[in-house]
Amino acid sequence: MSSFKRDKKEEEDGVGNIFQNIEKTTVLQEARVFNETSVNPRKCTLILTKLLYLLNQGEALNVKEATDVFFAMTKLFQSKDVVLRRMVYLGIKELSSTADDVIIVTSSLTKDMTGKEDIYRAAAIRALCSITDATMLQAIERYMKQAIVDRNSAVSSAALVSSLHMTKMAPEVVKRWVNEAQEAINSDNVMVQYHALGLLYHIRKSDRLAVTKLIAKLTRTTLKSPYAVCMLIRIIAKLLEEEDSGNDFPYFDFIESCLRHKSEMVVYEAAHAIVNLKRTTSKELAPAVSVLQLFCGSPKATLRFAAVRTLNQVAISHPAAVTACNLDLENLITDSNRSIATLAITTLLKTGAESSVDRLMKQIASFVSEISDEFKVVVVQAIRALALKFPRKHNTLMNFLSAMLRDEGGLEYKASIADTIITIIEDNPEAKESGLAHLCEFIEDCEHVSLAVRILHLLGREGPKTKQPSRYIRFIYNRVILECPSIRAAAVSAMAQFGASCPDLLENIQVLLARCQMDSDDEVRDRATYYSSILSKNDKNLYNNFILDTLQVSIPGLERSLKEYTQNSTNQPFDIKSVPLQVGPSPDEREKKHKSEGMLTSQGPLRPPPVSREENFAEKLSAIPGIQQLGPIFKSSDVVELTESETEYFVRCIKHCFAHHVVLQFDCLNTLPDQLLEDVRVELEPSEGFELLSVIPCKQLHYNETNHTYAILKFPDDDLPSCVGTFGAVLKFIVKDCDPTTGIPDSEEGYNDEYILEDLEITLGDQIQRVSKVNWGAAWETAAESSVEKEDTYSLSSMNTLDEAVKNIVQFLGLQPAERTDKVPEGKSTHTLLLSGVFRGGIDILVRAKLALADGVTMQLTVRSPDDSIAELITSSVG
Amino acid sequence: MGLFQKFANFLGVRKREVNVLVVGLNNSGKTTVVNRFKSEEERVTDIVPTVGFSVEKFQNKNLSFTAFDMSGHGRYRDLWEHYYKDCHGIVFVIDSSDRLRLVVVKEELDLLLQHPDVCNRKLPILFFANKMDSKEALSSVKIAAGLGLDKIIDKPWHISSSNALTGEGLQEGVEWLTQQIRDMILSKT
């Protein structure tokens, strides 16, 4: 049947793709004709084409297959057929990464590359660079240098681009080709000039001064190639972005002058650069925006698109400037190109007034089904911005979003809609009910598992707090009946949350959970059993700890601790308190996520998943004797500088807090080229109660080297108030004078010296880890029974706004704000800040700070903690 | 093969294409030897160590030779075997002034002779005792004895001392090879 179908399809396609039904094994078989004594170019070319087709369709050859076919291919070098030879080059490039011993063709390729046949040379260079490794590069260096300055522009371009690729592999070798690249930049050919600039910049990009020189030189001469000018603009923009000085930087004028360049591409690039520069003032912005405005009316679709896209990106940062173009943007709404129309509308949405929202939404609705997913995401993002700006319009927007949810679309698109709805719900309590209802409806028919799981989690968290929690249960239980195991498991967890938070629903939930215990999947059954047994205990405390609050430990930390635990055979049960805690994302990390992409298109490699700082330090510290037995690291503080950064010795300190100890890590940098420091250590004068256990000196400290010395201290026992203190610190070392060039000491004799450092503070924040509580209120209630409560009132006279006070308190106490109370609503004169955290040793702390604004800020601070001395410590240290 | 072609082959009118493999240790002069065989205008003046291999073409009598000039560097010697299968003859170049590495030559030669793609075929092997102009050069007889060439009984072989810089001795060797390959082809058809 299926073959019949395929036949029919082929008929419909007409002539269609002749390669459609080829198979790897057949092609490899056919490739054996390469080995024949006399080569038939036409036949071989066809086979190579098939092979390339297969490889480009994603077919993978194993090493042996690739090597075999590669060596067979090498025999085709005996043919003089031009087409075949060029196919061979392509084949080499495709197979170079999989086959073994690809360097076998080096000589053949160098021969082609330096030969008389121009048509071979560029392609041979590209193929050669794909097979070369760092060790072989030396052998072909001479040819590459020649090729870069070759008169033939194709050859020169190929060599330059290949060099650019090889900088990844052998940066040092390619660096030596600077002179050739310099020469190529003077070429008359537009592409050569562009590629030469690219290579030069890449070679020098790590050296700010060299880049500046390059720019200075190039801005004085006029580059012929518009591509090169665009590249230059990007380089300058990047430099301006990094530089701290203002826009009086002379090269800004160059960018501005490019606005009057004769090439449209350059003009656009310059406008794009100016608009995107962070510090551009409105005066500087004006000419750039007017250029973009001009482009909006251009008959060329690409120009209109580019202009609208740029305006769209900066609509938030420079709304006033973009508003000036509103009239042109209105005209583009009806543009026949849907991409342009979408961008125009979303730009208008970002800058528009509240009154125009309804009209614009209607416009979008008319064509939203005709645009691609990528643009739909842009629309959704615009709506999100709009919802944050005009909370009152949530009804219109929410309806629109839910309509979009019902349409077809990929995961990314759907996820962005769901994200937007979630943001709206979190930001705007009025929209919560309708938002949750839309999401419920969506998961009824959602093919993306990850999204469904997320929404179920959200329902579990938010649903119980609504007026009518029971209406969500049906939606959730439907999932248990209809979906795959991972969604069922998520649904079970969500239901348990309802059971824990709404006593009147408990009975019904128990019935549903009992049914889930018959599930075919292990995870679902496990969860159902777990929750139903906790719910049957009817203990508020248990609910809070095991259903509502999720596990607070860091997952990689837990994994490592468990691994260690299973390796050491002990009878003791595993202690979850020994696992480092999960740190909530800090505000600047969150901000980074939202930052748009950089100016230069080259994106860095994907960053590895973030490991908490404690993890990183734990690894380093565990290598040091004496530190391992202190237990797991509890918290590492931020870096504190103990000297000015330009002094002879630059010392910074990181405080690692353990359950009963604190390890001070001093990073010392020697900035004197004529000195070698030995036995470097920091002598401390600990405040009362602290006990200095040991000092681990750093044996040698060469010029321009950073090394570590450590001091291990024990916290005072049973005397919490003195756990906070200030230490005097002195850097002590033996100096040996040495030769500044070689770094070898002049004599074996050294002399003792010391250097006074700034005082070091052990603060409360160092000893507290931030922990976010999902259900702060419930935890607060339970703490009322089990914990000690301390209360005090302070007047913070130095603060003038609530915002400032909140920021300071959070920073000082090192606690995690809960339930978004770190954001002070505008125009209020009172605010309640809810905080939570864990003191070293694993003791919970909950803090409620009631703030009132009146001639400075007055604060009533209530602390609840199981340990009364900790509560005491916190209240006493504030103020 | 058509009757006419057979006839033409017999008379040697049509040019036959054959592949030969040029092997030997590094710095023995393989590329220089091949360079000599090429016509005057195609020759290159400076010769650099070959990396991998290079393909060259030359004519002798009415045979058209395609020579796979292999790199002799230790690192690439393992790659020779990829080309054994479809060659019609082997040219083995030896630096006759390099007494020290004669044992290495023997080892490589033995490996070559034992290779499954070579050992069962009646491949003609031509040895060039190259660099005969050098003072320390061993005579071709001594080299033949040193390599134990007399033990090769299943393959035709020939050794001639040569100087690839001047071309001395090369013609004699390649004529022998041409004759052998032609005989081999004729006996097959």
Interface residues (C-beta under 8 A of the other chain):
Chain A: N35 E36 T37 S38 F71 T74 K75 F77 Q78 D101 I103 I104 V105 T106 S107 S108 T110 K111 M136 A139
Chain B: E17 V18 N19 P49 T50 V51 G52 F53 S54 V55 K57 T66 F68 S71 Y76 D78 L79 H82 Y83 K85 D86 H88
